[in-house]
Amino acid sequence: MADRKAVYSPKADKKWAQNNREHRNYLSSRTAARSFIRKRATAEDLAELKDLIALRESVYPQELSRDNKPVK
């Protein structure tokens, strides 16, 4: 069997991003949230985030509206 090396293809990346827009946005948001928590969050931010996480866990898998109320 011939040895194959992975080759970076910007064209393939662009095609994947276009075909997987929702997943790409999810990954980008998740990365931004983790980075914020690790690098910039203050004690006050962390306390607020803990409350928001607890609220989200209490209604999961339901979605929440912008005012943190479960969407029906």
Predicted model as a PDB file, atoms N, CA, C, CB and O in Angstrom, pLDDT in the B-factor column:
MODEL        1                                                                  
ATOM      1  N   MET A   1       0.849  -1.169   0.000  1.00 60.00           N  
ATOM      2  CA  MET A   1       0.000   0.000   0.000  1.00 60.00           C  
ATOM      3  C   MET A   1       0.897   1.235   0.000  1.00 60.00           C  
ATOM      4  CB  MET A   1      -0.967  -0.003   1.222  1.00 60.00           C  
ATOM      5  O   MET A   1       1.889   1.279   0.728  1.00 60.00           O  
ATOM      6  N   ALA A   2       0.568   2.202  -0.782  1.00 70.00           N  
ATOM      7  CA  ALA A   2       1.378   3.414  -0.905  1.00 70.00           C  
ATOM      8  C   ALA A   2       1.197   4.304   0.317  1.00 70.00           C  
ATOM      9  CB  ALA A   2       1.009   4.186  -2.183  1.00 70.00           C  
ATOM     10  O   ALA A   2       0.107   4.401   0.880  1.00 70.00           O  
ATOM     11  N   ASP A   3       2.286   4.948   0.714  1.00 81.00           N  
ATOM     12  CA  ASP A   3       2.216   5.896   1.821  1.00 81.00           C  
ATOM     13  C   ASP A   3       1.516   7.159   1.345  1.00 81.00           C  
ATOM     14  CB  ASP A   3       3.632   6.222   2.373  1.00 81.00           C  
ATOM     15  O   ASP A   3       1.825   7.686   0.276  1.00 81.00           O  
ATOM     16  N   ARG A   4       0.572   7.639   2.147  1.00 85.00           N  
ATOM     17  CA  ARG A   4      -0.154   8.857   1.799  1.00 85.00           C  
ATOM     18  C   ARG A   4       0.091   9.882   2.887  1.00 85.00           C  
ATOM     19  CB  ARG A   4      -1.679   8.585   1.621  1.00 85.00           C  
ATOM     20  O   ARG A   4       0.044   9.558   4.073  1.00 85.00           O  
ATOM     21  N   LYS A   5       0.349  11.101   2.495  1.00 87.00           N  
ATOM     22  CA  LYS A   5       0.542  12.178   3.446  1.00 87.00           C  
ATOM     23  C   LYS A   5      -0.651  13.113   3.376  1.00 87.00           C  
ATOM     24  CB  LYS A   5       1.858  12.938   3.169  1.00 87.00           C  
ATOM     25  O   LYS A   5      -1.202  13.359   2.303  1.00 87.00           O  
ATOM     26  N   ALA A   6      -1.041  13.628   4.525  1.00 86.00           N  
ATOM     27  CA  ALA A   6      -2.113  14.601   4.556  1.00 86.00           C  
ATOM     28  C   ALA A   6      -1.609  15.909   3.974  1.00 86.00           C  
ATOM     29  CB  ALA A   6      -2.642  14.800   5.991  1.00 86.00           C  
ATOM     30  O   ALA A   6      -0.511  16.365   4.295  1.00 86.00           O  
ATOM     31  N   VAL A   7      -2.402  16.490   3.137  1.00 89.00           N  
ATOM     32  CA  VAL A   7      -2.036  17.751   2.503  1.00 89.00           C  
ATOM     33  C   VAL A   7      -3.133  18.760   2.828  1.00 89.00           C  
ATOM     34  CB  VAL A   7      -1.847  17.585   0.946  1.00 89.00           C  
ATOM     35  O   VAL A   7      -4.318  18.478   2.651  1.00 89.00           O  
ATOM     36  N   TYR A   8      -2.731  19.938   3.306  1.00 91.00           N  
ATOM     37  CA  TYR A   8      -3.694  20.982   3.627  1.00 91.00           C  
ATOM     38  C   TYR A   8      -4.309  21.525   2.354  1.00 91.00           C  
ATOM     39  CB  TYR A   8      -3.032  22.110   4.430  1.00 91.00           C  
ATOM     40  O   TYR A   8      -3.604  21.842   1.396  1.00 91.00           O  
ATOM     41  N   SER A   9      -5.613  21.629   2.350  1.00 93.00           N  
ATOM     42  CA  SER A   9      -6.317  22.131   1.173  1.00 93.00           C  
ATOM     43  C   SER A   9      -7.283  23.240   1.589  1.00 93.00           C  
ATOM     44  CB  SER A   9      -7.078  20.982   0.451  1.00 93.00           C  
ATOM     45  O   SER A   9      -8.359  22.951   2.113  1.00 93.00           O  
ATOM     46  N   PRO A  10      -6.918  24.496   1.366  1.00 94.00           N  
ATOM     47  CA  PRO A  10      -7.815  25.606   1.703  1.00 94.00           C  
ATOM     48  C   PRO A  10      -9.171  25.482   1.001  1.00 94.00           C  
ATOM     49  CB  PRO A  10      -7.162  26.936   1.334  1.00 94.00           C  
ATOM     50  O   PRO A  10     -10.201  25.863   1.557  1.00 94.00           O  
ATOM     51  N   LYS A  11      -9.162  24.953  -0.210  1.00 95.00           N  
ATOM     52  CA  LYS A  11     -10.408  24.785  -0.961  1.00 95.00           C  
ATOM     53  C   LYS A  11     -11.332  23.800  -0.232  1.00 95.00           C  
ATOM     54  CB  LYS A  11     -10.114  24.289  -2.408  1.00 95.00           C  
ATOM     55  O   LYS A  11     -12.535  24.036  -0.120  1.00 95.00           O  
ATOM     56  N   ALA A  12     -10.770  22.717   0.251  1.00 93.00           N  
ATOM     57  CA  ALA A  12     -11.566  21.722   0.981  1.00 93.00           C  
ATOM     58  C   ALA A  12     -12.077  22.305   2.298  1.00 93.00           C  
ATOM     59  CB  ALA A  12     -10.731  20.448   1.249  1.00 93.00           C  
ATOM     60  O   ALA A  12     -13.216  22.046   2.685  1.00 93.00           O  
ATOM     61  N   ASP A  13     -11.243  23.094   2.994  1.00 94.00           N  
ATOM     62  CA  ASP A  13     -11.676  23.741   4.242  1.00 94.00           C  
ATOM     63  C   ASP A  13     -12.857  24.670   3.993  1.00 94.00           C  
ATOM     64  CB  ASP A  13     -10.514  24.529   4.874  1.00 94.00           C  
ATOM     65  O   ASP A  13     -13.830  24.667   4.747  1.00 94.00           O  
ATOM     66  N   LYS A  14     -12.765  25.456   2.939  1.00 95.00           N  
ATOM     67  CA  LYS A  14     -13.831  26.396   2.605  1.00 95.00           C  
ATOM     68  C   LYS A  14     -15.121  25.651   2.273  1.00 95.00           C  
ATOM     69  CB  LYS A  14     -13.413  27.289   1.425  1.00 95.00           C  
ATOM     70  O   LYS A  14     -16.205  26.062   2.686  1.00 95.00           O  
ATOM     71  N   LYS A  15     -15.001  24.565   1.533  1.00 96.00           N  
ATOM     72  CA  LYS A  15     -16.175  23.771   1.169  1.00 96.00           C  
ATOM     73  C   LYS A  15     -16.815  23.171   2.423  1.00 96.00           C  
ATOM     74  CB  LYS A  15     -15.788  22.651   0.171  1.00 96.00           C  
ATOM     75  O   LYS A  15     -18.038  23.182   2.564  1.00 96.00           O  
ATOM     76  N   TRP A  16     -15.983  22.645   3.337  1.00 93.00           N  
ATOM     77  CA  TRP A  16     -16.513  22.069   4.575  1.00 93.00           C  
ATOM     78  C   TRP A  16     -17.233  23.146   5.383  1.00 93.00           C  
ATOM     79  CB  TRP A  16     -15.376  21.429   5.415  1.00 93.00           C  
ATOM     80  O   TRP A  16     -18.329  22.910   5.890  1.00 93.00           O  
ATOM     81  N   ALA A  17     -16.622  24.330   5.506  1.00 94.00           N  
ATOM     82  CA  ALA A  17     -17.212  25.419   6.284  1.00 94.00           C  
ATOM     83  C   ALA A  17     -18.563  25.843   5.707  1.00 94.00           C  
ATOM     84  CB  ALA A  17     -16.258  26.620   6.326  1.00 94.00           C  
ATOM     85  O   ALA A  17     -19.498  26.126   6.457  1.00 94.00           O  
ATOM     86  N   GLN A  18     -18.666  25.886   4.393  1.00 96.00           N  
ATOM     87  CA  GLN A  18     -19.929  26.255   3.754  1.00 96.00           C  
ATOM     88  C   GLN A  18     -20.994  25.184   3.962  1.00 96.00           C  
ATOM     89  CB  GLN A  18     -19.716  26.494   2.263  1.00 96.00           C  
ATOM     90  O   GLN A  18     -22.165  25.503   4.169  1.00 96.00           O  
ATOM     91  N   ASN A  19     -20.598  23.934   3.908  1.00 96.00           N  
ATOM     92  CA  ASN A  19     -21.556  22.841   4.053  1.00 96.00           C  
ATOM     93  C   ASN A  19     -21.914  22.541   5.504  1.00 96.00           C  
ATOM     94  CB  ASN A  19     -21.007  21.601   3.410  1.00 96.00           C  
ATOM     95  O   ASN A  19     -22.902  21.857   5.771  1.00 96.00           O  
ATOM     96  N   ASN A  20     -21.125  23.042   6.434  1.00 94.00           N  
ATOM     97  CA  ASN A  20     -21.340  22.755   7.856  1.00 94.00           C  
ATOM     98  C   ASN A  20     -21.378  24.044   8.669  1.00 94.00           C  
ATOM     99  CB  ASN A  20     -20.238  21.824   8.393  1.00 94.00           C  
ATOM    100  O   ASN A  20     -20.765  24.136   9.732  1.00 94.00           O  
ATOM    101  N   ARG A  21     -22.104  25.037   8.159  1.00 95.00           N  
ATOM    102  CA  ARG A  21     -22.137  26.359   8.768  1.00 95.00           C  
ATOM    103  C   ARG A  21     -22.575  26.313  10.243  1.00 95.00           C  
ATOM    104  CB  ARG A  21     -23.072  27.262   7.978  1.00 95.00           C  
ATOM    105  O   ARG A  21     -21.938  26.938  11.091  1.00 95.00           O  
ATOM    106  N   GLU A  22     -23.627  25.596  10.546  1.00 93.00           N  
ATOM    107  CA  GLU A  22     -24.139  25.544  11.916  1.00 93.00           C  
ATOM    108  C   GLU A  22     -23.104  24.920  12.860  1.00 93.00           C  
ATOM    109  CB  GLU A  22     -25.460  24.744  11.966  1.00 93.00           C  
ATOM    110  O   GLU A  22     -22.884  25.433  13.958  1.00 93.00           O  
ATOM    111  N   HIS A  23     -22.479  23.838  12.450  1.00 94.00           N  
ATOM    112  CA  HIS A  23     -21.473  23.181  13.285  1.00 94.00           C  
ATOM    113  C   HIS A  23     -20.241  24.070  13.444  1.00 94.00           C  
ATOM    114  CB  HIS A  23     -21.074  21.821  12.682  1.00 94.00           C  
ATOM    115  O   HIS A  23     -19.655  24.141  14.523  1.00 94.00           O  
ATOM    116  N   ARG A  24     -19.856  24.741  12.367  1.00 94.00           N  
ATOM    117  CA  ARG A  24     -18.715  25.664  12.424  1.00 94.00           C  
ATOM    118  C   ARG A  24     -18.988  26.798  13.422  1.00 94.00           C  
ATOM    119  CB  ARG A  24     -18.419  26.248  11.016  1.00 94.00           C  
ATOM    120  O   ARG A  24     -18.110  27.165  14.204  1.00 94.00           O  
ATOM    121  N   ASN A  25     -20.215  27.353  13.392  1.00 95.00           N  
ATOM    122  CA  ASN A  25     -20.574  28.416  14.335  1.00 95.00           C  
ATOM    123  C   ASN A  25     -20.567  27.904  15.770  1.00 95.00           C  
ATOM    124  CB  ASN A  25     -21.952  28.992  13.991  1.00 95.00           C  
ATOM    125  O   ASN A  25     -20.128  28.605  16.682  1.00 95.00           O  
ATOM    126  N   TYR A  26     -21.053  26.680  15.970  1.00 93.00           N  
ATOM    127  CA  TYR A  26     -21.030  26.064  17.297  1.00 93.00           C  
ATOM    128  C   TYR A  26     -19.593  25.943  17.811  1.00 93.00           C  
ATOM    129  CB  TYR A  26     -21.705  24.675  17.259  1.00 93.00           C  
ATOM    130  O   TYR A  26     -19.302  26.312  18.949  1.00 93.00           O  
ATOM    131  N   LEU A  27     -18.703  25.426  16.970  1.00 95.00           N  
ATOM    132  CA  LEU A  27     -17.308  25.249  17.386  1.00 95.00           C  
ATOM    133  C   LEU A  27     -16.644  26.586  17.684  1.00 95.00           C  
ATOM    134  CB  LEU A  27     -16.519  24.507  16.304  1.00 95.00           C  
ATOM    135  O   LEU A  27     -15.879  26.702  18.641  1.00 95.00           O  
ATOM    136  N   SER A  28     -16.929  27.584  16.877  1.00 96.00           N  
ATOM    137  CA  SER A  28     -16.354  28.908  17.078  1.00 96.00           C  
ATOM    138  C   SER A  28     -16.841  29.528  18.391  1.00 96.00           C  
ATOM    139  CB  SER A  28     -16.704  29.823  15.899  1.00 96.00           C  
ATOM    140  O   SER A  28     -16.052  30.107  19.138  1.00 96.00           O  
ATOM    141  N   SER A  29     -18.128  29.406  18.665  1.00 96.00           N  
ATOM    142  CA  SER A  29     -18.694  29.945  19.906  1.00 96.00           C  
ATOM    143  C   SER A  29     -18.129  29.227  21.126  1.00 96.00           C  
ATOM    144  CB  SER A  29     -20.223  29.829  19.891  1.00 96.00           C  
ATOM    145  O   SER A  29     -17.807  29.857  22.134  1.00 96.00           O  
ATOM    146  N   ARG A  30     -18.011  27.912  21.029  1.00 96.00           N  
ATOM    147  CA  ARG A  30     -17.469  27.126  22.137  1.00 96.00           C  
ATOM    148  C   ARG A  30     -16.029  27.528  22.426  1.00 96.00           C  
ATOM    149  CB  ARG A  30     -17.548  25.624  21.824  1.00 96.00           C  
ATOM    150  O   ARG A  30     -15.640  27.667  23.586  1.00 96.00           O  
ATOM    151  N   THR A  31     -15.249  27.712  21.388  1.00 97.00           N  
ATOM    152  CA  THR A  31     -13.852  28.123  21.553  1.00 97.00           C  
ATOM    153  C   THR A  31     -13.764  29.495  22.191  1.00 97.00           C  
ATOM    154  CB  THR A  31     -13.127  28.124  20.206  1.00 97.00           C  
ATOM    155  O   THR A  31     -12.938  29.715  23.076  1.00 97.00           O  
ATOM    156  N   ALA A  32     -14.604  30.420  21.753  1.00 98.00           N  
ATOM    157  CA  ALA A  32     -14.595  31.773  22.312  1.00 98.00           C  
ATOM    158  C   ALA A  32     -14.972  31.755  23.796  1.00 98.00           C  
ATOM    159  CB  ALA A  32     -15.562  32.681  21.531  1.00 98.00           C  
ATOM    160  O   ALA A  32     -14.369  32.463  24.602  1.00 98.00           O  
ATOM    161  N   ALA A  33     -15.973  30.943  24.151  1.00 97.00           N  
ATOM    162  CA  ALA A  33     -16.406  30.859  25.547  1.00 97.00           C  
ATOM    163  C   ALA A  33     -15.297  30.294  26.428  1.00 97.00           C  
ATOM    164  CB  ALA A  33     -17.669  29.991  25.665  1.00 97.00           C  
ATOM    165  O   ALA A  33     -15.030  30.818  27.510  1.00 97.00           O  
ATOM    166  N   ARG A  34     -14.665  29.247  25.974  1.00 97.00           N  
ATOM    167  CA  ARG A  34     -13.581  28.645  26.751  1.00 97.00           C  
ATOM    168  C   ARG A  34     -12.414  29.607  26.910  1.00 97.00           C  
ATOM    169  CB  ARG A  34     -13.106  27.354  26.090  1.00 97.00           C  
ATOM    170  O   ARG A  34     -11.829  29.716  27.988  1.00 97.00           O  
ATOM    171  N   SER A  35     -12.085  30.294  25.846  1.00 98.00           N  
ATOM    172  CA  SER A  35     -10.985  31.249  25.885  1.00 98.00           C  
ATOM    173  C   SER A  35     -11.292  32.390  26.857  1.00 98.00           C  
ATOM    174  CB  SER A  35     -10.708  31.805  24.478  1.00 98.00           C  
ATOM    175  O   SER A  35     -10.429  32.797  27.635  1.00 98.00           O  
ATOM    176  N   PHE A  36     -12.511  32.898  26.811  1.00 98.00           N  
ATOM    177  CA  PHE A  36     -12.913  33.963  27.733  1.00 98.00           C  
ATOM    178  C   PHE A  36     -12.783  33.505  29.182  1.00 98.00           C  
ATOM    179  CB  PHE A  36     -14.356  34.405  27.448  1.00 98.00           C  
ATOM    180  O   PHE A  36     -12.238  34.224  30.019  1.00 98.00           O  
ATOM    181  N   ILE A  37     -13.281  32.317  29.471  1.00 97.00           N  
ATOM    182  CA  ILE A  37     -13.238  31.802  30.839  1.00 97.00           C  
ATOM    183  C   ILE A  37     -11.791  31.635  31.302  1.00 97.00           C  
ATOM    184  CB  ILE A  37     -13.990  30.459  30.936  1.00 97.00           C  
ATOM    185  O   ILE A  37     -11.457  32.001  32.429  1.00 97.00           O  
ATOM    186  N   ARG A  38     -10.944  31.093  30.457  1.00 98.00           N  
ATOM    187  CA  ARG A  38      -9.549  30.851  30.834  1.00 98.00           C  
ATOM    188  C   ARG A  38      -8.732  32.129  30.976  1.00 98.00           C  
ATOM    189  CB  ARG A  38      -8.898  29.959  29.819  1.00 98.00           C  
ATOM    190  O   ARG A  38      -7.900  32.230  31.878  1.00 98.00           O  
ATOM    191  N   LYS A  39      -8.957  33.110  30.095  1.00 98.00           N  
ATOM    192  CA  LYS A  39      -8.034  34.230  29.985  1.00 98.00           C  
ATOM    193  C   LYS A  39      -8.534  35.565  30.532  1.00 98.00           C  
ATOM    194  CB  LYS A  39      -7.682  34.406  28.582  1.00 98.00           C  
ATOM    195  O   LYS A  39      -7.725  36.378  30.978  1.00 98.00           O  
ATOM    196  N   ARG A  40      -9.828  35.811  30.510  1.00 98.00           N  
ATOM    197  CA  ARG A  40     -10.304  37.160  30.809  1.00 98.00           C  
ATOM    198  C   ARG A  40     -11.348  37.268  31.911  1.00 98.00           C  
ATOM    199  CB  ARG A  40     -10.858  37.744  29.593  1.00 98.00           C  
ATOM    200  O   ARG A  40     -11.529  38.352  32.466  1.00 98.00           O  
ATOM    201  N   ALA A  41     -12.028  36.205  32.242  1.00 98.00           N  
ATOM    202  CA  ALA A  41     -13.142  36.270  33.180  1.00 98.00           C  
ATOM    203  C   ALA A  41     -12.701  36.699  34.567  1.00 98.00           C  
ATOM    204  CB  ALA A  41     -13.833  34.933  33.257  1.00 98.00           C  
ATOM    205  O   ALA A  41     -11.694  36.227  35.096  1.00 98.00           O  
ATOM    206  N   THR A  42     -13.484  37.608  35.145  1.00 98.00           N  
ATOM    207  CA  THR A  42     -13.247  38.037  36.524  1.00 98.00           C  
ATOM    208  C   THR A  42     -14.042  37.121  37.453  1.00 98.00           C  
ATOM    209  CB  THR A  42     -13.651  39.543  36.732  1.00 98.00           C  
ATOM    210  O   THR A  42     -14.814  36.280  36.994  1.00 98.00           O  
ATOM    211  N   ALA A  43     -13.851  37.288  38.753  1.00 98.00           N  
ATOM    212  CA  ALA A  43     -14.598  36.492  39.722  1.00 98.00           C  
ATOM    213  C   ALA A  43     -16.101  36.744  39.553  1.00 98.00           C  
ATOM    214  CB  ALA A  43     -14.145  36.826  41.171  1.00 98.00           C  
ATOM    215  O   ALA A  43     -16.907  35.822  39.674  1.00 98.00           O  
ATOM    216  N   GLU A  44     -16.465  37.981  39.278  1.00 98.00           N  
ATOM    217  CA  GLU A  44     -17.873  38.321  39.067  1.00 98.00           C  
ATOM    218  C   GLU A  44     -18.419  37.627  37.807  1.00 98.00           C  
ATOM    219  CB  GLU A  44     -18.044  39.856  38.952  1.00 98.00           C  
ATOM    220  O   GLU A  44     -19.536  37.110  37.811  1.00 98.00           O  
ATOM    221  N   ASP A  45     -17.638  37.623  36.757  1.00 98.00           N  
ATOM    222  CA  ASP A  45     -18.037  36.928  35.529  1.00 98.00           C  
ATOM    223  C   ASP A  45     -18.246  35.442  35.787  1.00 98.00           C  
ATOM    224  CB  ASP A  45     -16.982  37.127  34.430  1.00 98.00           C  
ATOM    225  O   ASP A  45     -19.234  34.860  35.340  1.00 98.00           O  
ATOM    226  N   LEU A  46     -17.317  34.835  36.506  1.00 98.00           N  
ATOM    227  CA  LEU A  46     -17.407  33.401  36.782  1.00 98.00           C  
ATOM    228  C   LEU A  46     -18.647  33.067  37.610  1.00 98.00           C  
ATOM    229  CB  LEU A  46     -16.150  32.924  37.509  1.00 98.00           C  
ATOM    230  O   LEU A  46     -19.296  32.047  37.376  1.00 98.00           O  
ATOM    231  N   ALA A  47     -18.977  33.926  38.578  1.00 98.00           N  
ATOM    232  CA  ALA A  47     -20.172  33.693  39.390  1.00 98.00           C  
ATOM    233  C   ALA A  47     -21.427  33.767  38.517  1.00 98.00           C  
ATOM    234  CB  ALA A  47     -20.255  34.724  40.544  1.00 98.00           C  
ATOM    235  O   ALA A  47     -22.329  32.940  38.651  1.00 98.00           O  
ATOM    236  N   GLU A  48     -21.482  34.749  37.631  1.00 97.00           N  
ATOM    237  CA  GLU A  48     -22.627  34.878  36.729  1.00 97.00           C  
ATOM    238  C   GLU A  48     -22.718  33.676  35.793  1.00 97.00           C  
ATOM    239  CB  GLU A  48     -22.526  36.178  35.914  1.00 97.00           C  
ATOM    240  O   GLU A  48     -23.806  33.153  35.550  1.00 97.00           O  
ATOM    241  N   LEU A  49     -21.586  33.245  35.274  1.00 97.00           N  
ATOM    242  CA  LEU A  49     -21.578  32.095  34.375  1.00 97.00           C  
ATOM    243  C   LEU A  49     -22.037  30.828  35.092  1.00 97.00           C  
ATOM    244  CB  LEU A  49     -20.182  31.889  33.789  1.00 97.00           C  
ATOM    245  O   LEU A  49     -22.752  30.013  34.509  1.00 97.00           O  
ATOM    246  N   LYS A  50     -21.639  30.658  36.337  1.00 97.00           N  
ATOM    247  CA  LYS A  50     -22.091  29.485  37.104  1.00 97.00           C  
ATOM    248  C   LYS A  50     -23.607  29.481  37.225  1.00 97.00           C  
ATOM    249  CB  LYS A  50     -21.448  29.467  38.508  1.00 97.00           C  
ATOM    250  O   LYS A  50     -24.243  28.438  37.076  1.00 97.00           O  
ATOM    251  N   ASP A  51     -24.190  30.657  37.499  1.00 95.00           N  
ATOM    252  CA  ASP A  51     -25.648  30.757  37.606  1.00 95.00           C  
ATOM    253  C   ASP A  51     -26.316  30.432  36.270  1.00 95.00           C  
ATOM    254  CB  ASP A  51     -26.058  32.166  38.074  1.00 95.00           C  
ATOM    255  O   ASP A  51     -27.320  29.721  36.233  1.00 95.00           O  
ATOM    256  N   LEU A  52     -25.764  30.947  35.187  1.00 93.00           N  
ATOM    257  CA  LEU A  52     -26.327  30.684  33.866  1.00 93.00           C  
ATOM    258  C   LEU A  52     -26.215  29.210  33.497  1.00 93.00           C  
ATOM    259  CB  LEU A  52     -25.630  31.538  32.815  1.00 93.00           C  
ATOM    260  O   LEU A  52     -27.128  28.651  32.889  1.00 93.00           O  
ATOM    261  N   ILE A  53     -25.114  28.585  33.857  1.00 93.00           N  
ATOM    262  CA  ILE A  53     -24.933  27.153  33.571  1.00 93.00           C  
ATOM    263  C   ILE A  53     -25.941  26.329  34.366  1.00 93.00           C  
ATOM    264  CB  ILE A  53     -23.485  26.702  33.908  1.00 93.00           C  
ATOM    265  O   ILE A  53     -26.536  25.392  33.832  1.00 93.00           O  
ATOM    266  N   ALA A  54     -26.137  26.674  35.642  1.00 94.00           N  
ATOM    267  CA  ALA A  54     -27.105  25.945  36.463  1.00 94.00           C  
ATOM    268  C   ALA A  54     -28.517  26.090  35.885  1.00 94.00           C  
ATOM    269  CB  ALA A  54     -27.067  26.454  37.923  1.00 94.00           C  
ATOM    270  O   ALA A  54     -29.277  25.123  35.843  1.00 94.00           O  
ATOM    271  N   LEU A  55     -28.859  27.293  35.445  1.00 91.00           N  
ATOM    272  CA  LEU A  55     -30.163  27.521  34.834  1.00 91.00           C  
ATOM    273  C   LEU A  55     -30.317  26.689  33.571  1.00 91.00           C  
ATOM    274  CB  LEU A  55     -30.356  29.006  34.518  1.00 91.00           C  
ATOM    275  O   LEU A  55     -31.355  26.063  33.356  1.00 91.00           O  
ATOM    276  N   ARG A  56     -29.295  26.682  32.747  1.00 88.00           N  
ATOM    277  CA  ARG A  56     -29.337  25.928  31.493  1.00 88.00           C  
ATOM    278  C   ARG A  56     -29.463  24.437  31.746  1.00 88.00           C  
ATOM    279  CB  ARG A  56     -28.094  26.207  30.662  1.00 88.00           C  
ATOM    280  O   ARG A  56     -30.214  23.748  31.056  1.00 88.00           O  
ATOM    281  N   GLU A  57     -28.735  23.938  32.727  1.00 90.00           N  
ATOM    282  CA  GLU A  57     -28.802  22.509  33.057  1.00 90.00           C  
ATOM    283  C   GLU A  57     -30.177  22.120  33.577  1.00 90.00           C  
ATOM    284  CB  GLU A  57     -27.739  22.152  34.093  1.00 90.00           C  
ATOM    285  O   GLU A  57     -30.620  20.991  33.366  1.00 90.00           O  
ATOM    286  N   SER A  58     -30.852  23.036  34.251  1.00 89.00           N  
ATOM    287  CA  SER A  58     -32.156  22.711  34.836  1.00 89.00           C  
ATOM    288  C   SER A  58     -33.239  22.502  33.783  1.00 89.00           C  
ATOM    289  CB  SER A  58     -32.581  23.808  35.784  1.00 89.00           C  
ATOM    290  O   SER A  58     -34.233  21.829  34.054  1.00 89.00           O  
ATOM    291  N   VAL A  59     -33.069  23.061  32.597  1.00 87.00           N  
ATOM    292  CA  VAL A  59     -34.095  22.919  31.557  1.00 87.00           C  
ATOM    293  C   VAL A  59     -33.599  22.143  30.343  1.00 87.00           C  
ATOM    294  CB  VAL A  59     -34.575  24.285  31.119  1.00 87.00           C  
ATOM    295  O   VAL A  59     -34.351  21.964  29.385  1.00 87.00           O  
ATOM    296  N   TYR A  60     -32.356  21.679  30.359  1.00 86.00           N  
ATOM    297  CA  TYR A  60     -31.799  20.958  29.220  1.00 86.00           C  
ATOM    298  C   TYR A  60     -32.658  19.746  28.913  1.00 86.00           C  
ATOM    299  CB  TYR A  60     -30.342  20.535  29.492  1.00 86.00           C  
ATOM    300  O   TYR A  60     -33.039  19.061  29.863  1.00 86.00           O  
ATOM    301  N   PRO A  61     -32.988  19.426  27.704  1.00 84.00           N  
ATOM    302  CA  PRO A  61     -32.499  19.942  26.436  1.00 84.00           C  
ATOM    303  C   PRO A  61     -33.348  21.058  25.834  1.00 84.00           C  
ATOM    304  CB  PRO A  61     -32.406  18.832  25.467  1.00 84.00           C  
ATOM    305  O   PRO A  61     -33.140  21.425  24.678  1.00 84.00           O  
ATOM    306  N   GLN A  62     -34.308  21.610  26.598  1.00 84.00           N  
ATOM    307  CA  GLN A  62     -35.090  22.719  26.059  1.00 84.00           C  
ATOM    308  C   GLN A  62     -34.192  23.899  25.726  1.00 84.00           C  
ATOM    309  CB  GLN A  62     -36.175  23.145  27.051  1.00 84.00           C  
ATOM    310  O   GLN A  62     -33.133  24.077  26.328  1.00 84.00           O  
ATOM    311  N   GLU A  63     -34.624  24.698  24.766  1.00 83.00           N  
ATOM    312  CA  GLU A  63     -33.896  25.910  24.436  1.00 83.00           C  
ATOM    313  C   GLU A  63     -34.362  27.037  25.353  1.00 83.00           C  
ATOM    314  CB  GLU A  63     -34.094  26.288  22.945  1.00 83.00           C  
ATOM    315  O   GLU A  63     -35.475  27.005  25.877  1.00 83.00           O  
ATOM    316  N   LEU A  64     -33.492  28.037  25.539  1.00 80.00           N  
ATOM    317  CA  LEU A  64     -33.845  29.209  26.320  1.00 80.00           C  
ATOM    318  C   LEU A  64     -33.951  30.410  25.392  1.00 80.00           C  
ATOM    319  CB  LEU A  64     -32.807  29.465  27.440  1.00 80.00           C  
ATOM    320  O   LEU A  64     -33.206  30.530  24.419  1.00 80.00           O  
ATOM    321  N   SER A  65     -34.899  31.303  25.711  1.00 84.00           N  
ATOM    322  CA  SER A  65     -35.018  32.547  24.945  1.00 84.00           C  
ATOM    323  C   SER A  65     -33.950  33.522  25.441  1.00 84.00           C  
ATOM    324  CB  SER A  65     -36.458  33.168  25.084  1.00 84.00           C  
ATOM    325  O   SER A  65     -33.185  33.207  26.352  1.00 84.00           O  
ATOM    326  N   ARG A  66     -33.908  34.684  24.845  1.00 80.00           N  
ATOM    327  CA  ARG A  66     -32.896  35.684  25.228  1.00 80.00           C  
ATOM    328  C   ARG A  66     -33.053  36.143  26.678  1.00 80.00           C  
ATOM    329  CB  ARG A  66     -32.980  36.894  24.300  1.00 80.00           C  
ATOM    330  O   ARG A  66     -32.082  36.575  27.300  1.00 80.00           O  
ATOM    331  N   ASP A  67     -34.269  36.051  27.219  1.00 82.00           N  
ATOM    332  CA  ASP A  67     -34.471  36.450  28.620  1.00 82.00           C  
ATOM    333  C   ASP A  67     -34.406  35.262  29.572  1.00 82.00           C  
ATOM    334  CB  ASP A  67     -35.814  37.154  28.776  1.00 82.00           C  
ATOM    335  O   ASP A  67     -34.928  35.316  30.685  1.00 82.00           O  
ATOM    336  N   ASN A  68     -33.756  34.182  29.120  1.00 78.00           N  
ATOM    337  CA  ASN A  68     -33.504  32.974  29.914  1.00 78.00           C  
ATOM    338  C   ASN A  68     -34.738  32.245  30.377  1.00 78.00           C  
ATOM    339  CB  ASN A  68     -32.704  33.321  31.090  1.00 78.00           C  
ATOM    340  O   ASN A  68     -34.743  31.642  31.450  1.00 78.00           O  
ATOM    341  N   LYS A  69     -35.789  32.294  29.576  1.00 80.00           N  
ATOM    342  CA  LYS A  69     -37.001  31.539  29.860  1.00 80.00           C  
ATOM    343  C   LYS A  69     -37.088  30.398  28.846  1.00 80.00           C  
ATOM    344  CB  LYS A  69     -38.276  32.458  29.802  1.00 80.00           C  
ATOM    345  O   LYS A  69     -36.756  30.582  27.675  1.00 80.00           O  
ATOM    346  N   PRO A  70     -37.533  29.220  29.291  1.00 79.00           N  
ATOM    347  CA  PRO A  70     -37.637  28.089  28.352  1.00 79.00           C  
ATOM    348  C   PRO A  70     -38.542  28.404  27.176  1.00 79.00           C  
ATOM    349  CB  PRO A  70     -38.154  26.852  29.071  1.00 79.00           C  
ATOM    350  O   PRO A  70     -39.608  28.996  27.342  1.00 79.00           O  
ATOM    351  N   VAL A  71     -38.110  28.006  25.983  1.00 81.00           N  
ATOM    352  CA  VAL A  71     -38.911  28.162  24.778  1.00 81.00           C  
ATOM    353  C   VAL A  71     -39.827  26.963  24.693  1.00 81.00           C  
ATOM    354  CB  VAL A  71     -38.021  28.296  23.496  1.00 81.00           C  
ATOM    355  O   VAL A  71     -39.392  25.827  24.879  1.00 81.00           O  
ATOM    356  N   LYS A  72     -41.091  27.211  24.413  1.00 72.00           N  
ATOM    357  CA  LYS A  72     -42.063  26.114  24.377  1.00 72.00           C  
ATOM    358  C   LYS A  72     -42.147  25.505  23.018  1.00 72.00           C  
ATOM    359  CB  LYS A  72     -43.425  26.588  24.799  1.00 72.00           C  
ATOM    360  O   LYS A  72     -42.918  24.568  22.808  1.00 72.00           O  
TER     361      LYS A  72                                                      
ENDMDL                                                                          
END                                                                             
